[in-house]
Protein backbone atom coordinates (compact mmCIF):
# COMPACT_ATOMS: atom_id res chain seq x y z
CA UNK A 1 0.00 0.00 0.00
CA UNK A 2 1.22 3.51 -0.81
CA UNK A 3 2.11 6.10 1.77
CA UNK A 4 -0.23 8.96 2.59
CA UNK A 5 1.01 12.10 0.80
CA UNK A 6 2.60 14.50 3.33
CA UNK A 7 0.20 17.31 2.38
CA UNK A 8 -2.75 15.11 3.32
CA UNK A 9 -1.24 14.22 6.70
CA UNK A 10 -0.56 17.89 7.44
CA UNK A 11 -4.01 18.93 6.30
CA UNK A 12 -6.12 16.56 8.34
CA UNK A 13 -5.97 17.80 11.95
CA UNK A 14 -5.40 21.57 11.51
CA UNK A 15 -8.02 21.66 8.78
CA UNK A 16 -10.50 19.90 11.01
CA UNK A 17 -10.03 22.57 13.66
CA UNK A 18 -10.29 25.30 11.06
CA UNK A 19 -13.54 23.88 9.72
CA UNK A 20 -14.90 23.64 13.25
CA UNK A 21 -13.95 27.26 13.79
CA UNK A 22 -15.84 28.29 10.66
CA UNK A 23 -18.88 26.31 11.74
CA UNK A 24 -18.91 28.08 15.07
CA UNK A 25 -18.51 31.40 13.29
CA UNK A 26 -18.05 34.09 15.89
CA UNK A 27 -17.67 31.56 18.70
CA UNK A 28 -14.54 31.32 20.86
CA UNK A 29 -11.33 29.81 19.50
CA UNK A 30 -11.14 26.07 20.06
CA UNK A 31 -8.53 23.43 20.75
CA UNK A 32 -8.39 19.64 20.97
CA UNK A 33 -8.26 18.13 24.46
CA UNK A 34 -7.17 14.56 25.16
CA UNK A 35 -8.83 13.22 28.31
CA UNK A 36 -7.27 10.27 30.14
CA UNK A 37 -8.75 9.38 33.50
CA UNK A 38 -12.21 8.38 34.69
CA UNK A 39 -13.37 9.49 31.26
CA UNK A 40 -11.08 9.03 28.29
CA UNK A 41 -11.09 10.17 24.70
CA UNK A 42 -10.84 13.43 22.83
CA UNK A 43 -12.98 16.48 22.31
CA UNK A 44 -12.76 19.96 20.84
CA UNK A 45 -13.53 22.72 23.35
CA UNK A 46 -12.89 26.46 23.74
CA UNK A 47 -9.23 27.18 24.41
CA UNK A 48 -10.01 29.34 27.44
CA UNK A 49 -11.53 26.41 29.37
CA UNK A 50 -9.54 23.52 27.88
CA UNK A 51 -7.47 22.84 31.01
CA UNK A 52 -10.54 22.88 33.27
CA UNK A 53 -12.46 20.53 30.96
CA UNK A 54 -9.55 18.08 30.84
CA UNK A 55 -9.19 18.20 34.64
CA UNK A 56 -12.95 17.76 35.13
CA UNK A 57 -13.38 14.63 33.00
CA UNK A 58 -10.09 13.08 34.10
CA UNK A 59 -10.82 13.39 37.82
CA UNK A 60 -14.60 13.06 38.15
CA UNK A 61 -15.70 10.27 40.48
CA UNK A 62 -18.01 7.73 38.81
CA UNK A 63 -19.79 4.86 40.57
CA UNK A 64 -21.50 2.23 38.42
CA UNK A 65 -24.66 0.65 39.86
CA UNK A 66 -26.03 -2.56 38.34
CA UNK A 67 -29.33 -4.24 39.17
CA UNK A 68 -29.78 -7.76 37.80
CA UNK A 69 -33.32 -9.11 37.75
CA UNK A 70 -33.98 -12.79 37.01
CA UNK A 71 -37.46 -14.01 36.12
CA UNK A 72 -38.08 -17.67 36.93
CA UNK A 73 -40.81 -19.63 35.19
CA UNK A 74 -41.43 -21.68 32.08
CA UNK A 75 -38.98 -19.39 30.32
CA UNK A 76 -36.17 -18.21 32.61
CA UNK A 77 -34.67 -14.87 31.66
CA UNK A 78 -32.65 -12.08 33.20
CA UNK A 79 -31.75 -8.48 32.51
CA UNK A 80 -29.31 -6.00 34.04
CA UNK A 81 -30.12 -2.31 34.29
CA UNK A 82 -27.39 0.26 34.98
CA UNK A 83 -27.04 3.75 36.40
CA UNK A 84 -23.93 5.92 36.77
CA UNK A 85 -23.41 8.20 39.76
CA UNK A 86 -21.23 11.15 38.78
CA UNK A 87 -19.53 13.29 41.43
CA UNK A 88 -17.56 16.14 39.83
CA UNK A 89 -14.17 17.22 41.22
CA UNK A 90 -15.30 20.86 41.20
CA UNK A 91 -18.18 23.08 40.10
CA UNK A 92 -17.39 24.54 36.66
CA UNK A 93 -17.14 28.32 36.49
CA UNK A 94 -18.70 29.80 33.37
CA UNK A 95 -19.56 26.56 31.57
CA UNK A 96 -21.92 23.62 31.99
CA UNK A 97 -21.24 19.88 31.73
CA UNK A 98 -23.92 17.57 30.33
CA UNK A 99 -23.48 13.78 30.48
CA UNK A 100 -25.85 11.51 28.55
CA UNK A 101 -28.37 14.36 28.19
CA UNK A 102 -28.34 15.09 31.95
CA UNK A 103 -26.91 18.42 33.20
CA UNK A 104 -24.43 17.73 36.00
CA UNK A 105 -25.09 19.84 39.08
CA UNK A 106 -23.18 18.37 41.99
CA UNK A 107 -23.66 14.62 42.40
CA UNK A 108 -25.84 13.50 39.49
CA UNK A 109 -27.20 10.12 38.34
CA UNK A 110 -27.27 9.39 34.61
CA UNK A 111 -27.98 6.37 32.37
CA UNK A 112 -24.82 4.34 31.82
CA UNK A 113 -23.12 3.53 28.54
CA UNK A 114 -19.51 2.48 28.01
CA UNK A 115 -19.27 5.08 25.26
CA UNK A 116 -21.16 7.96 26.79
CA UNK A 117 -22.18 11.21 25.05
CA UNK A 118 -20.95 14.37 26.77
CA UNK A 119 -21.37 18.05 26.05
CA UNK A 120 -19.73 21.25 27.26
CA UNK A 121 -22.02 24.27 27.11
CA UNK A 122 -20.12 27.58 26.90
CA UNK A 123 -21.16 31.05 25.75
CA UNK A 124 -24.24 29.75 23.95
CA UNK A 125 -22.39 26.96 22.11
CA UNK A 126 -22.34 23.21 22.73
CA UNK A 127 -19.15 21.18 22.22
CA UNK A 128 -19.99 17.48 21.98
CA UNK A 129 -18.09 14.22 22.04
CA UNK A 130 -18.43 10.57 23.04
CA UNK A 131 -16.04 9.49 25.79
CA UNK A 132 -15.30 6.12 27.36
CA UNK A 133 -16.01 5.93 31.07
CA UNK A 134 -14.06 3.73 33.48
CA UNK A 135 -15.98 3.73 36.75
CA UNK A 136 -13.93 4.28 39.90
CA UNK A 137 -16.30 1.99 41.84
CA UNK A 138 -18.90 -0.65 40.99
CA UNK A 139 -21.87 -1.74 43.10
CA UNK A 140 -24.14 -4.62 42.11
CA UNK A 141 -27.42 -6.09 43.32
CA UNK A 142 -29.29 -9.24 42.27
CA UNK A 143 -32.74 -10.68 42.79
CA UNK A 144 -35.00 -13.32 41.26
CA UNK A 145 -38.77 -13.54 41.13
CA UNK A 146 -41.37 -15.82 39.60
CA UNK A 147 -43.56 -14.76 36.69
CA UNK A 148 -46.55 -15.23 38.97
CA UNK A 149 -45.16 -12.80 41.54
CA UNK A 150 -44.13 -10.15 39.03
CA UNK A 151 -47.50 -10.35 37.31
CA UNK A 152 -49.09 -8.83 40.41
CA UNK A 153 -46.20 -6.58 41.39
CA UNK A 154 -46.69 -3.61 39.08
CA UNK A 155 -44.98 -0.58 40.62
CA UNK A 156 -43.29 -2.64 43.33
CA UNK A 157 -39.82 -1.83 44.64
CA UNK A 158 -37.70 -4.91 44.14
CA UNK A 159 -34.15 -3.96 45.13
CA UNK A 160 -32.49 -1.02 46.86
CA UNK A 161 -28.85 0.11 46.98
CA UNK A 162 -27.93 3.43 48.56
CA UNK A 163 -30.48 5.94 47.22
CA UNK A 164 -31.32 3.88 44.13
CA UNK A 165 -34.27 1.51 43.88
CA UNK A 166 -35.23 -0.99 41.18
CA UNK A 167 -38.94 -0.80 40.36
CA UNK A 168 -40.89 -3.12 38.05
CA UNK A 169 -43.51 -1.85 35.62
CA UNK A 170 -45.68 -4.62 34.19
CA UNK A 171 -46.51 -3.64 30.61
CA UNK A 172 -48.47 -6.86 30.04
CA UNK A 173 -48.09 -10.49 31.16
CA UNK A 174 -44.54 -11.59 30.36
CA UNK A 175 -43.44 -8.04 29.45
CA UNK A 176 -41.67 -6.08 32.19
CA UNK A 177 -39.86 -2.77 32.39
CA UNK A 178 -37.21 -2.60 35.11
CA UNK A 179 -36.65 0.99 36.20
CA UNK A 180 -33.90 2.49 38.37
CA UNK A 181 -35.36 5.31 40.46
CA UNK A 182 -33.53 7.85 42.60
CA UNK A 183 -35.17 8.35 45.99
CA UNK A 184 -36.62 10.28 47.70
CA UNK A 185 -37.30 12.36 44.55
CA UNK A 186 -38.77 9.33 42.74
CA UNK A 187 -36.67 10.40 39.74
CA UNK A 188 -36.32 7.86 36.92
CA UNK A 189 -32.68 7.34 35.94
CA UNK A 190 -32.68 4.33 33.62
CA UNK A 191 -35.15 1.81 32.16
CA UNK A 192 -34.78 -1.52 30.37
CA UNK A 193 -37.47 -3.86 29.08
CA UNK A 194 -37.62 -7.65 29.25
CA UNK A 195 -40.05 -9.70 27.13
CA UNK A 196 -40.20 -13.42 27.82
CA UNK A 197 -40.29 -15.78 24.86
CA UNK A 198 -43.83 -16.41 23.73
CA UNK A 199 -44.87 -12.87 24.71
CA UNK A 200 -43.74 -10.98 21.61
CA UNK A 201 -47.13 -9.88 20.33
Backbone as CSV, one residue per row, in Angstrom:
resi,resn,N_x,N_y,N_z,CA_x,CA_y,CA_z,C_x,C_y,C_z
1,UNK,0.839,-1.195,0.000,0.000,0.000,0.000,0.879,1.252,0.000
2,UNK,0.439,2.296,-0.718,1.223,3.508,-0.813,1.122,4.343,0.437
3,UNK,2.106,5.221,0.606,2.112,6.095,1.767,1.159,7.257,1.559
4,UNK,0.635,7.786,2.665,-0.226,8.962,2.593,0.618,10.163,2.215
5,UNK,0.243,10.917,1.179,1.011,12.103,0.796,1.164,13.038,1.981
6,UNK,2.357,13.637,2.177,2.601,14.503,3.330,1.595,15.623,3.452
7,UNK,1.139,16.182,2.298,0.205,17.305,2.383,-1.122,16.889,2.976
8,UNK,-1.504,15.598,2.734,-2.755,15.112,3.320,-2.621,14.942,4.825
9,UNK,-1.463,14.418,5.275,-1.242,14.218,6.698,-1.234,15.544,7.438
10,UNK,-0.619,16.575,6.816,-0.557,17.889,7.441,-1.911,18.565,7.443
11,UNK,-2.725,18.255,6.445,-4.014,18.932,6.304,-5.037,18.466,7.338
12,UNK,-4.995,17.169,7.631,-6.118,16.558,8.341,-6.494,17.247,9.639
13,UNK,-5.582,17.296,10.636,-5.971,17.801,11.948,-6.147,19.318,11.979
14,UNK,-5.180,20.121,11.494,-5.402,21.568,11.515,-6.632,21.977,10.725
15,UNK,-6.852,21.303,9.591,-8.016,21.662,8.776,-9.307,21.350,9.509
16,UNK,-9.300,20.242,10.244,-10.505,19.903,11.006,-10.827,20.986,12.013
17,UNK,-9.802,21.486,12.697,-10.027,22.566,13.658,-10.486,23.835,12.963
18,UNK,-9.904,24.106,11.798,-10.293,25.304,11.059,-11.752,25.231,10.631
19,UNK,-12.149,24.059,10.139,-13.543,23.884,9.722,-14.478,24.052,10.907
20,UNK,-14.076,23.479,12.056,-14.901,23.641,13.252,-15.023,25.110,13.630
21,UNK,-13.920,25.839,13.490,-13.948,27.258,13.793,-14.895,28.003,12.885
22,UNK,-14.915,27.639,11.594,-15.836,28.286,10.655,-17.281,27.966,11.001
23,UNK,-17.515,26.697,11.398,-18.879,26.311,11.738,-19.383,27.078,12.947
24,UNK,-18.490,27.339,13.891,-18.907,28.078,15.067,-18.966,29.583,14.814
25,UNK,-18.421,30.004,13.679,-18.515,31.404,13.289,-17.825,32.313,14.282
26,UNK,-18.604,33.109,14.964,-18.048,34.087,15.892,-17.797,33.496,17.274
27,UNK,-17.900,32.202,17.414,-17.671,31.560,18.702,-16.217,31.662,19.120
28,UNK,-15.913,31.251,20.345,-14.540,31.322,20.855,-13.608,30.383,20.098
29,UNK,-12.308,30.690,20.136,-11.328,29.812,19.501,-11.310,28.477,20.233
30,UNK,-11.040,27.410,19.491,-11.135,26.068,20.060,-9.812,25.335,19.971
31,UNK,-9.702,24.287,20.768,-8.529,23.430,20.750,-8.955,22.004,21.066
32,UNK,-8.107,21.053,20.721,-8.391,19.637,20.966,-7.839,19.241,22.331
33,UNK,-8.661,18.580,23.127,-8.263,18.127,24.456,-8.302,16.607,24.500
34,UNK,-7.215,16.003,24.965,-7.166,14.556,25.160,-7.400,14.262,26.636
35,UNK,-8.464,13.538,26.929,-8.829,13.215,28.307,-8.375,11.798,28.619
36,UNK,-7.754,11.604,29.771,-7.271,10.271,30.141,-7.386,10.105,31.650
37,UNK,-8.514,9.573,32.077,-8.755,9.383,33.503,-10.025,8.583,33.673
38,UNK,-10.913,9.042,34.545,-12.205,8.377,34.694,-12.920,8.319,33.351
39,UNK,-12.912,9.443,32.646,-13.374,9.490,31.264,-12.146,9.587,30.374
40,UNK,-12.206,8.958,29.213,-11.076,9.028,28.294,-11.578,9.218,26.875
41,UNK,-10.742,9.872,26.080,-11.095,10.166,24.698,-10.702,11.588,24.371
42,UNK,-11.197,12.086,23.254,-10.840,13.428,22.830,-12.059,14.262,22.521
43,UNK,-11.903,15.568,22.662,-12.982,16.482,22.309,-12.404,17.853,21.998
44,UNK,-13.139,18.600,21.194,-12.758,19.961,20.835,-13.570,20.914,21.699
45,UNK,-12.866,21.794,22.426,-13.525,22.719,23.352,-12.875,24.095,23.229
46,UNK,-13.504,25.133,23.764,-12.894,26.460,23.744,-11.542,26.467,24.452
47,UNK,-10.586,27.158,23.863,-9.226,27.184,24.407,-9.191,27.720,25.833
48,UNK,-10.053,28.684,26.138,-10.015,29.337,27.444,-10.408,28.412,28.596
49,UNK,-11.118,27.332,28.300,-11.532,26.413,29.371,-10.975,25.010,29.166
50,UNK,-10.046,24.855,28.237,-9.542,23.523,27.879,-8.935,22.797,29.078
51,UNK,-8.116,23.494,29.871,-7.470,22.844,31.014,-8.497,22.394,32.048
52,UNK,-9.504,23.226,32.295,-10.541,22.876,33.268,-11.359,21.674,32.796
53,UNK,-11.686,21.649,31.504,-12.462,20.534,30.964,-11.678,19.234,31.085
54,UNK,-10.390,19.275,30.742,-9.546,18.085,30.842,-9.462,17.610,32.291
55,UNK,-9.282,18.547,33.215,-9.192,18.205,34.635,-10.512,17.618,35.140
56,UNK,-11.617,18.194,34.694,-12.947,17.756,35.127,-13.191,16.300,34.745
57,UNK,-13.059,15.981,33.465,-13.384,14.632,33.002,-12.350,13.597,33.444
58,UNK,-11.114,14.023,33.672,-10.090,13.081,34.104,-10.254,12.693,35.566
59,UNK,-10.805,13.598,36.375,-10.819,13.387,37.822,-12.204,13.245,38.440
60,UNK,-13.251,13.256,37.616,-14.595,13.058,38.147,-14.707,11.669,38.775
61,UNK,-15.469,11.562,39.843,-15.696,10.267,40.479,-16.951,9.643,39.889
62,UNK,-16.869,8.390,39.452,-18.012,7.734,38.808,-18.237,6.357,39.425
63,UNK,-19.420,6.154,39.985,-19.794,4.863,40.567,-20.848,4.206,39.685
64,UNK,-20.577,2.972,39.274,-21.504,2.234,38.422,-22.381,1.323,39.278
65,UNK,-23.697,1.497,39.165,-24.658,0.648,39.855,-25.302,-0.297,38.843
66,UNK,-25.375,-1.574,39.206,-26.031,-2.556,38.341,-27.067,-3.328,39.148
67,UNK,-28.243,-3.478,38.558,-29.333,-4.236,39.171,-29.703,-5.367,38.218
68,UNK,-29.436,-6.603,38.638,-29.775,-7.759,37.803,-31.066,-8.388,38.309
69,UNK,-32.032,-8.506,37.412,-33.319,-9.111,37.751,-33.482,-10.402,36.957
70,UNK,-33.752,-11.496,37.662,-33.977,-12.787,37.008,-35.434,-13.187,37.200
71,UNK,-36.061,-13.564,36.092,-37.455,-14.008,36.121,-37.466,-15.527,35.958
72,UNK,-38.070,-16.209,36.913,-38.077,-17.671,36.926,-39.478,-18.166,36.572
73,UNK,-39.520,-19.084,35.609,-40.812,-19.633,35.194,-40.603,-20.637,34.088
74,UNK,-41.584,-20.770,33.210,-41.432,-21.676,32.078,-40.269,-21.242,31.199
75,UNK,-40.094,-19.943,31.072,-38.978,-19.390,30.317,-38.153,-18.505,31.249
76,UNK,-37.029,-19.012,31.746,-36.174,-18.208,32.607,-35.471,-17.134,31.779
77,UNK,-35.344,-15.964,32.356,-34.668,-14.871,31.656,-34.158,-13.880,32.689
78,UNK,-33.171,-13.096,32.292,-32.650,-12.077,33.202,-32.235,-10.843,32.415
79,UNK,-32.155,-9.742,33.123,-31.753,-8.483,32.511,-31.029,-7.655,33.565
80,UNK,-30.045,-6.875,33.131,-29.314,-5.998,34.042,-29.501,-4.557,33.605
81,UNK,-29.904,-3.727,34.545,-30.120,-2.309,34.289,-29.066,-1.517,35.056
82,UNK,-28.519,-0.473,34.411,-27.387,0.256,34.976,-27.712,1.733,35.201
83,UNK,-27.010,2.303,36.182,-27.036,3.750,36.397,-25.640,4.186,36.826
84,UNK,-25.249,5.388,36.442,-23.925,5.918,36.766,-24.075,7.134,37.676
85,UNK,-23.434,7.069,38.828,-23.411,8.201,39.759,-22.153,9.016,39.487
86,UNK,-22.338,10.275,39.147,-21.226,11.153,38.781,-21.054,12.215,39.864
87,UNK,-19.857,12.269,40.446,-19.534,13.295,41.434,-18.368,14.115,40.902
88,UNK,-18.612,15.348,40.464,-17.562,16.143,39.832,-16.488,16.579,40.821
89,UNK,-15.257,16.790,40.337,-14.172,17.224,41.216,-14.300,18.683,41.634
90,UNK,-15.070,19.451,40.874,-15.303,20.865,41.202,-16.521,21.338,40.423
91,UNK,-17.062,22.478,40.824,-18.179,23.080,40.099,-17.621,23.993,39.016
92,UNK,-17.929,23.726,37.750,-17.388,24.543,36.657,-17.795,26.010,36.805
93,UNK,-16.886,26.887,36.441,-17.138,28.322,36.494,-17.279,28.857,35.072
94,UNK,-18.492,29.198,34.685,-18.698,29.798,33.369,-19.070,28.826,32.274
95,UNK,-19.120,27.526,32.576,-19.558,26.558,31.575,-20.328,25.440,32.265
96,UNK,-21.063,24.682,31.469,-21.916,23.616,31.992,-21.523,22.281,31.374
97,UNK,-21.530,21.240,32.193,-21.241,19.883,31.735,-22.546,19.094,31.654
98,UNK,-22.742,18.415,30.529,-23.915,17.570,30.331,-23.425,16.166,29.974
99,UNK,-23.883,15.162,30.717,-23.483,13.776,30.480,-24.720,12.949,30.175
100,UNK,-24.728,12.339,29.001,-25.854,11.505,28.551,-27.178,12.249,28.707
101,UNK,-27.183,13.491,28.223,-28.371,14.360,28.189,-28.820,14.851,29.561
102,UNK,-28.002,14.638,30.603,-28.343,15.086,31.952,-27.352,16.167,32.402
103,UNK,-27.800,17.391,32.648,-26.909,18.418,33.201,-26.363,17.963,34.554
104,UNK,-25.066,18.156,34.756,-24.429,17.731,35.997,-24.360,18.916,36.954
105,UNK,-25.099,18.823,38.033,-25.094,19.837,39.083,-24.805,19.136,40.403
106,UNK,-23.557,19.164,40.831,-23.179,18.368,41.991,-23.295,16.894,41.645
107,UNK,-23.499,16.060,42.649,-23.656,14.624,42.396,-24.921,14.378,41.578
108,UNK,-24.745,13.694,40.448,-25.842,13.496,39.493,-25.852,12.041,39.034
109,UNK,-27.047,11.488,38.846,-27.197,10.121,38.339,-27.633,10.180,36.882
110,UNK,-26.966,9.385,36.039,-27.266,9.388,34.608,-27.341,7.947,34.111
111,UNK,-28.018,7.708,32.980,-27.983,6.372,32.372,-26.548,6.025,31.970
112,UNK,-26.186,4.765,32.107,-24.815,4.342,31.815,-24.677,3.815,30.397
113,UNK,-23.549,4.143,29.797,-23.117,3.534,28.538,-21.595,3.557,28.545
114,UNK,-20.974,2.519,28.016,-19.510,2.482,28.008,-18.957,3.639,27.189
115,UNK,-19.572,3.881,26.038,-19.272,5.077,25.259,-20.385,6.072,25.524
116,UNK,-20.090,7.111,26.270,-21.158,7.962,26.791,-21.088,9.362,26.176
117,UNK,-22.193,9.876,25.658,-22.179,11.210,25.054,-22.044,12.295,26.119
118,UNK,-21.156,13.251,25.848,-20.952,14.374,26.767,-21.023,15.671,25.976
119,UNK,-21.290,16.740,26.690,-21.373,18.050,26.052,-20.878,19.106,27.025
120,UNK,-20.142,20.076,26.491,-19.725,21.247,27.261,-20.477,22.446,26.695
121,UNK,-21.234,23.105,27.532,-22.017,24.267,27.110,-21.300,25.529,27.568
122,UNK,-20.923,26.389,26.584,-20.118,27.575,26.904,-20.478,28.713,25.963
123,UNK,-20.860,29.843,26.518,-21.165,31.050,25.753,-22.161,30.782,24.621
124,UNK,-23.189,30.008,24.924,-24.237,29.751,23.952,-23.924,28.684,22.931
125,UNK,-22.784,28.018,23.050,-22.391,26.964,22.109,-22.240,25.642,22.853
126,UNK,-22.511,24.547,22.165,-22.339,23.207,22.726,-21.205,22.493,22.001
127,UNK,-20.305,21.894,22.766,-19.152,21.176,22.219,-19.307,19.718,22.646
128,UNK,-19.574,18.853,21.682,-19.992,17.481,21.982,-18.915,16.459,21.627
129,UNK,-18.972,15.345,22.340,-18.091,14.220,22.044,-18.699,12.967,22.667
130,UNK,-18.083,11.835,22.379,-18.429,10.575,23.036,-17.159,10.070,23.709
131,UNK,-17.206,9.919,25.024,-16.044,9.490,25.788,-16.290,8.108,26.383
132,UNK,-15.217,7.410,26.676,-15.296,6.120,27.357,-15.172,6.357,28.857
133,UNK,-16.059,5.745,29.620,-16.014,5.925,31.072,-15.508,4.656,31.734
134,UNK,-14.583,4.835,32.680,-14.057,3.732,33.480,-14.427,4.015,34.933
135,UNK,-15.503,3.415,35.406,-15.983,3.727,36.755,-14.908,3.513,37.817
136,UNK,-14.877,4.403,38.792,-13.934,4.280,39.897,-14.424,3.278,40.941
137,UNK,-15.712,2.934,40.877,-16.297,1.992,41.837,-17.509,1.339,41.189
138,UNK,-17.740,0.070,41.518,-18.904,-0.648,40.994,-19.675,-1.289,42.143
139,UNK,-20.998,-1.166,42.078,-21.873,-1.744,43.103,-22.964,-2.535,42.388
140,UNK,-23.151,-3.792,42.782,-24.142,-4.624,42.110,-25.173,-5.190,43.070
141,UNK,-26.360,-5.466,42.541,-27.422,-6.090,43.324,-28.156,-7.085,42.431
142,UNK,-28.651,-8.168,43.046,-29.290,-9.236,42.274,-30.532,-9.725,43.005
143,UNK,-31.549,-10.066,42.214,-32.741,-10.680,42.788,-33.435,-11.531,41.741
144,UNK,-34.227,-12.505,42.201,-35.001,-13.318,41.258,-36.426,-13.479,41.767
145,UNK,-37.354,-13.494,40.811,-38.771,-13.544,41.131,-39.479,-14.428,40.109
146,UNK,-40.586,-14.991,40.507,-41.370,-15.819,39.597,-42.240,-14.935,38.710
147,UNK,-42.628,-15.478,37.558,-43.559,-14.760,36.686,-44.854,-14.450,37.429
148,UNK,-45.294,-15.414,38.237,-46.546,-15.231,38.972,-46.453,-14.028,39.906
149,UNK,-45.324,-13.923,40.611,-45.162,-12.803,41.542,-45.114,-11.475,40.800
150,UNK,-44.291,-11.407,39.753,-44.133,-10.147,39.029,-45.433,-9.713,38.364
151,UNK,-46.244,-10.686,37.955,-47.503,-10.347,37.309,-48.409,-9.488,38.174
152,UNK,-48.271,-9.634,39.501,-49.090,-8.830,40.405,-48.296,-7.792,41.162
153,UNK,-47.095,-7.479,40.648,-46.196,-6.584,41.391,-45.974,-5.254,40.694
154,UNK,-46.875,-4.862,39.819,-46.690,-3.609,39.082,-46.440,-2.437,40.039
155,UNK,-45.335,-1.718,39.786,-44.980,-0.576,40.623,-44.238,-0.930,41.888
156,UNK,-43.962,-2.214,42.097,-43.289,-2.645,43.328,-41.799,-2.325,43.295
157,UNK,-41.263,-2.043,44.477,-39.824,-1.829,44.639,-39.176,-3.177,44.926
158,UNK,-38.270,-3.573,44.052,-37.697,-4.914,44.135,-36.359,-4.947,44.860
159,UNK,-35.490,-3.993,44.554,-34.147,-3.957,45.127,-33.800,-2.516,45.482
160,UNK,-32.928,-2.358,46.479,-32.494,-1.016,46.858,-31.014,-1.030,47.206
161,UNK,-30.259,-0.089,46.647,-28.854,0.107,46.979,-28.619,1.606,47.123
162,UNK,-28.132,2.003,48.275,-27.933,3.428,48.564,-29.253,4.171,48.316
163,UNK,-29.235,5.189,47.478,-30.476,5.942,47.222,-31.167,5.503,45.940
164,UNK,-30.729,4.385,45.362,-31.323,3.882,44.127,-32.201,2.663,44.400
165,UNK,-33.327,2.611,43.724,-34.274,1.509,43.882,-34.663,0.966,42.514
166,UNK,-34.758,-0.356,42.407,-35.231,-0.987,41.179,-36.728,-1.239,41.307
167,UNK,-37.487,-0.689,40.372,-38.944,-0.803,40.362,-39.366,-1.575,39.113
168,UNK,-40.395,-2.402,39.221,-40.894,-3.125,38.054,-42.197,-2.493,37.578
169,UNK,-42.269,-2.249,36.285,-43.508,-1.847,35.622,-43.962,-3.013,34.750
170,UNK,-45.155,-3.511,34.986,-45.679,-4.622,34.192,-46.447,-4.034,33.015
171,UNK,-45.867,-4.165,31.812,-46.507,-3.639,30.610,-47.689,-4.524,30.227
172,UNK,-47.450,-5.833,30.269,-48.467,-6.857,30.037,-47.881,-8.161,30.552
173,UNK,-48.653,-9.229,30.673,-48.093,-10.486,31.157,-46.872,-10.921,30.335
174,UNK,-45.767,-11.169,31.032,-44.545,-11.585,30.358,-43.728,-10.454,29.777
175,UNK,-44.169,-9.210,29.962,-43.443,-8.043,29.452,-43.247,-7.069,30.609
176,UNK,-41.975,-6.890,31.011,-41.670,-6.083,32.187,-40.664,-4.988,31.837
177,UNK,-40.862,-3.824,32.417,-39.856,-2.770,32.391,-39.248,-2.682,33.786
178,UNK,-37.910,-2.750,33.837,-37.210,-2.595,35.111,-36.596,-1.198,35.136
179,UNK,-36.957,-0.436,36.158,-36.651,0.989,36.203,-35.814,1.308,37.441
180,UNK,-34.694,2.004,37.236,-33.900,2.492,38.367,-34.399,3.888,38.721
181,UNK,-34.780,4.054,39.984,-35.363,5.306,40.461,-34.501,5.868,41.586
182,UNK,-34.267,7.170,41.522,-33.531,7.855,42.598,-34.535,8.340,43.639
183,UNK,-34.291,7.931,44.892,-35.168,8.349,45.985,-34.451,9.367,46.870
184,UNK,-35.161,10.259,47.534,-36.620,10.282,47.697,-37.367,11.044,46.604
185,UNK,-36.645,11.535,45.579,-37.297,12.355,44.555,-38.198,11.549,43.625
186,UNK,-38.050,10.210,43.665,-38.768,9.331,42.739,-38.438,9.691,41.288
187,UNK,-37.157,9.966,41.046,-36.666,10.397,39.736,-36.177,9.197,38.936
188,UNK,-36.748,8.982,37.760,-36.324,7.864,36.919,-34.953,8.154,36.310
189,UNK,-34.034,7.194,36.469,-32.681,7.338,35.937,-32.487,6.493,34.684
190,UNK,-32.930,5.248,34.732,-32.681,4.328,33.620,-33.795,3.292,33.569
191,UNK,-34.064,2.777,32.353,-35.151,1.813,32.159,-34.755,0.812,31.075
192,UNK,-35.004,-0.473,31.354,-34.778,-1.524,30.365,-35.958,-2.486,30.378
193,UNK,-36.324,-2.970,29.192,-37.465,-3.864,29.077,-37.055,-5.307,28.868
194,UNK,-37.842,-6.216,29.410,-37.619,-7.652,29.248,-38.926,-8.292,28.798
195,UNK,-38.882,-8.981,27.648,-40.047,-9.699,27.127,-39.695,-11.181,27.093
196,UNK,-40.453,-11.980,27.810,-40.204,-13.420,27.823,-40.628,-14.037,26.500
197,UNK,-39.946,-15.097,26.102,-40.293,-15.778,24.856,-41.744,-16.236,24.913
198,UNK,-42.421,-16.069,23.779,-43.829,-16.410,23.734,-44.729,-15.243,24.067
199,UNK,-44.086,-14.068,24.412,-44.868,-12.869,24.712,-44.401,-11.722,23.829
200,UNK,-44.277,-11.975,22.536,-43.735,-10.980,21.612,-44.801,-10.293,20.791
201,UNK,-46.051,-10.516,21.101,-47.127,-9.885,20.332,-47.220,-8.402,20.650
